[in-house]
Amino acid sequence: MQKAQVYFLESNTSVRNRLTHTIEVADIGRTLSRQVGKQLQSMGPASEEDVECIQAIVESACLLHDIGNPPFGHFGEEAIKAWFRKNSAKVLNGVEDELPLGFDQTRRLSDFFLFDGNPQGFRIATRLHCDIDQFSLNLTCSTLLASVKYPNCGEIPSNSHFPKKLGIFSSEREVYDDVIGIAGVKPGHRYFLAYLMELSDDICYCLSDIADSFEKGVTD
């Protein structure tokens, strides 16, 4: 409950929400990535500058990792998917002439049928913040890829190494292909710094569950 964006009556003023969680994840990510970077430096592959870059990339990816989550979190995702499964035919009926050339209705609808906060975050970072130019937040390829937990683009292949969720909408397929091409990442493979971002997220969720158990009196 305390991880949702819904505030409820509590006996104290300590409420965990999506923003506080994001800050916690960024803090853990900064610490972990610095330790990993220093270890790589001691072994030879990384320089002092590389350590600073790794830390900045992972911290930025941690700050970015939940930006696409809808209100009510996973319940919101399920509501969006259910609504489009029920109403997509009615919504699209009669607007075919208004759709852009080359629009693949089936492929784009799958983005809504499989809607998830992770690919929505990538979409926001690369498409939707377009006040300055067409590159949205103008993030580096490393930062974008470090924020991608599930390297599944448009669909979840049966042989995917990460079969849990969609990671990139089909609408951002070209952007994602360009980014992994520049970074030299194979399709379907996770960028190495994304593991540190996900680990930071998992650690924060585990610790917050423990903290909640003490607060609720479940654990003495």
C-alpha positions as CSV (number, residue, x, y, z in Angstrom):
1,M,0.0,0.0,0.0
2,Q,2.6,2.5,1.0
3,K,4.3,2.2,-2.4
4,A,1.2,3.5,-4.2
5,Q,0.4,7.1,-5.1
6,V,-2.7,6.9,-2.9
7,Y,-2.5,8.5,0.5
8,F,-4.5,7.0,3.3
9,L,-5.1,7.7,7.0
10,E,-2.0,6.8,9.0
11,S,-0.8,7.4,12.6
12,N,2.5,8.9,11.4
13,T,3.7,11.2,8.7
14,S,6.2,8.8,7.1
15,V,4.5,7.8,3.8
16,R,6.5,5.9,1.1
17,N,5.4,6.8,-2.5
18,R,6.8,6.5,-6.0
19,L,9.0,9.6,-5.6
20,T,10.6,8.5,-2.3
21,H,11.1,5.1,-3.7
22,T,12.8,6.5,-6.8
23,I,15.2,8.6,-4.6
24,E,16.0,5.6,-2.5
25,V,16.8,3.5,-5.6
26,A,19.0,6.2,-7.0
27,D,20.9,6.4,-3.7
28,I,21.5,2.6,-3.6
29,G,22.4,2.7,-7.3
30,R,25.0,5.4,-6.8
31,T,26.6,3.4,-4.0
32,L,26.6,0.1,-5.8
33,S,27.9,1.4,-9.1
34,R,30.7,3.2,-7.4
35,Q,31.8,0.0,-5.6
36,V,31.6,-1.9,-8.8
37,G,33.5,0.8,-10.7
38,K,36.2,0.9,-8.1
39,Q,36.6,-2.8,-8.2
40,L,36.9,-2.6,-12.0
41,Q,39.5,0.1,-11.6
42,S,41.6,-2.0,-9.3
43,M,41.4,-4.9,-11.7
44,G,42.5,-2.7,-14.7
45,P,39.6,-2.4,-17.1
46,A,38.3,0.9,-15.8
47,S,39.9,4.3,-15.2
48,E,38.9,6.9,-12.6
49,E,36.9,8.7,-15.3
50,D,35.1,5.4,-16.1
51,V,34.1,5.0,-12.5
52,E,32.5,8.5,-12.5
53,C,30.7,7.7,-15.7
54,I,29.3,4.4,-14.4
55,Q,28.1,6.0,-11.3
56,A,26.4,8.8,-13.2
57,I,24.8,6.5,-15.7
58,V,23.4,4.1,-13.1
59,E,22.1,6.9,-10.9
60,S,20.4,8.5,-13.8
61,A,18.8,5.2,-14.9
62,C,17.6,4.6,-11.3
63,L,15.9,8.1,-11.4
64,L,14.4,7.2,-14.7
65,H,13.3,3.6,-14.0
66,D,9.7,4.3,-12.8
67,I,8.9,7.4,-14.8
68,G,6.5,5.5,-17.1
69,N,4.4,4.0,-14.3
70,P,0.7,5.0,-14.4
71,P,-1.3,6.1,-11.4
72,F,-2.0,3.1,-9.1
73,G,1.1,1.3,-10.4
74,H,0.5,-2.3,-11.5
75,F,-3.3,-2.0,-10.9
76,G,-3.2,1.0,-13.3
77,E,-1.4,-1.1,-15.9
78,E,-4.0,-3.8,-15.7
79,A,-6.8,-1.3,-16.0
80,I,-5.3,0.2,-19.2
81,K,-4.8,-3.3,-20.7
82,A,-8.4,-4.4,-19.8
83,W,-9.9,-1.1,-21.2
84,F,-8.2,-1.4,-24.6
85,R,-9.0,-5.1,-24.9
86,K,-12.6,-4.2,-24.5
87,N,-12.8,-0.9,-26.4
88,S,-10.1,-0.9,-29.0
89,A,-12.4,-1.9,-31.9
90,K,-14.9,0.8,-31.1
91,V,-12.2,3.5,-30.7
92,L,-10.5,2.7,-34.0
93,N,-13.7,2.1,-36.0
94,G,-14.1,4.8,-38.6
95,V,-10.7,6.6,-38.0
96,E,-8.6,4.4,-40.4
97,D,-8.3,7.4,-42.8
98,E,-6.8,9.5,-40.1
99,L,-4.0,7.0,-39.2
100,P,-0.5,7.7,-40.5
101,L,0.7,5.9,-43.6
102,G,2.3,2.6,-42.8
103,F,0.5,2.3,-39.5
104,D,0.3,-1.3,-38.4
105,Q,-2.9,-1.4,-36.4
106,T,-2.3,-4.9,-35.0
107,R,1.2,-4.2,-33.9
108,R,0.4,-0.8,-32.3
109,L,-2.6,-2.3,-30.5
110,S,-0.3,-4.8,-28.9
111,D,1.4,-1.9,-27.2
112,F,-1.8,-1.3,-25.3
113,F,-2.8,-4.9,-24.8
114,L,0.7,-5.4,-23.2
115,F,0.9,-2.0,-21.6
116,D,3.5,-1.6,-19.0
117,G,5.3,1.2,-17.2
118,N,8.7,0.1,-18.4
119,P,8.2,0.6,-22.1
120,Q,6.1,3.7,-21.3
121,G,9.2,5.1,-19.5
122,F,11.4,4.5,-22.6
123,R,8.7,6.2,-24.7
124,I,8.6,9.3,-22.4
125,A,12.4,9.5,-22.4
126,T,12.8,9.2,-26.2
127,R,9.6,10.7,-27.7
128,L,7.2,12.6,-25.5
129,H,9.3,15.5,-24.0
130,C,9.7,17.3,-27.3
131,D,9.8,21.0,-26.3
132,I,13.4,21.4,-27.6
133,D,13.8,18.8,-30.3
134,Q,12.7,15.3,-31.5
135,F,15.1,13.6,-29.1
136,S,13.0,14.2,-26.0
137,L,15.2,14.2,-22.9
138,N,18.4,13.9,-25.0
139,L,19.8,11.1,-22.8
140,T,22.8,9.1,-23.8
141,C,22.5,5.6,-25.2
142,S,24.1,4.1,-22.1
143,T,21.6,5.9,-19.8
144,L,18.6,4.8,-21.9
145,L,19.8,1.2,-22.0
146,A,20.7,1.1,-18.3
147,S,17.0,1.9,-17.6
148,V,15.6,-1.0,-19.8
149,K,14.9,-4.0,-17.6
150,Y,13.3,-6.2,-20.3
151,P,14.9,-6.0,-23.8
152,N,11.7,-7.2,-25.5
153,C,10.6,-4.9,-28.3
154,G,7.0,-4.9,-29.5
155,E,6.4,-8.5,-28.3
156,I,7.8,-11.0,-25.9
157,P,9.6,-13.8,-27.9
158,S,9.0,-17.3,-26.7
159,N,12.8,-17.7,-26.4
160,S,13.3,-14.4,-24.6
161,H,15.9,-14.4,-21.8
162,F,13.6,-12.0,-19.9
163,P,10.0,-13.3,-20.6
164,K,8.3,-11.5,-17.7
165,K,7.3,-8.2,-19.4
166,L,7.5,-6.0,-22.5
167,G,10.4,-3.5,-22.4
168,I,10.0,-1.4,-25.5
169,F,6.8,-0.6,-27.4
170,S,6.7,-1.3,-31.1
171,S,6.2,2.5,-31.6
172,E,9.8,3.0,-30.3
173,R,11.3,0.0,-32.2
174,E,13.4,2.2,-34.6
175,V,14.7,4.3,-31.7
176,Y,15.6,1.2,-29.7
177,D,17.3,-0.4,-32.7
178,D,19.4,2.7,-33.3
179,V,20.4,2.9,-29.6
180,I,21.5,-0.8,-29.3
181,G,23.3,-0.5,-32.6
182,I,25.3,2.5,-31.4
183,A,26.0,0.8,-28.0
184,G,26.9,-2.5,-29.6
185,V,24.3,-4.5,-27.7
186,K,22.8,-7.6,-29.2
187,P,19.0,-7.6,-29.7
188,G,17.3,-9.4,-26.8
189,H,20.2,-8.8,-24.5
190,R,20.2,-6.5,-21.5
191,Y,22.8,-3.7,-21.2
192,F,25.3,-4.6,-18.4
193,L,24.6,-1.6,-16.3
194,A,20.9,-2.4,-16.3
195,Y,21.6,-5.2,-13.8
196,L,22.8,-2.6,-11.3
197,M,19.7,-0.5,-11.8
198,E,17.5,-3.6,-11.3
199,L,19.4,-4.8,-8.2
200,S,19.0,-1.3,-6.6
201,D,15.3,-1.4,-7.3
202,D,15.0,-4.9,-5.8
203,I,17.0,-4.0,-2.7
204,C,14.8,-1.0,-2.0
205,Y,11.6,-3.1,-2.4
206,C,12.9,-5.7,0.0
207,L,14.0,-3.2,2.6
208,S,10.8,-1.2,2.3
209,D,8.8,-4.4,2.9
210,I,10.9,-5.0,6.1
211,A,10.4,-1.4,7.2
212,D,6.7,-1.7,6.6
213,S,6.5,-4.9,8.7
214,F,8.1,-3.1,11.7
215,E,5.8,-0.1,11.3
216,K,2.7,-2.3,11.1
217,G,3.7,-4.4,14.1
218,V,4.0,-7.6,12.0
219,T,7.6,-7.9,13.0
220,D,8.8,-7.1,16.5
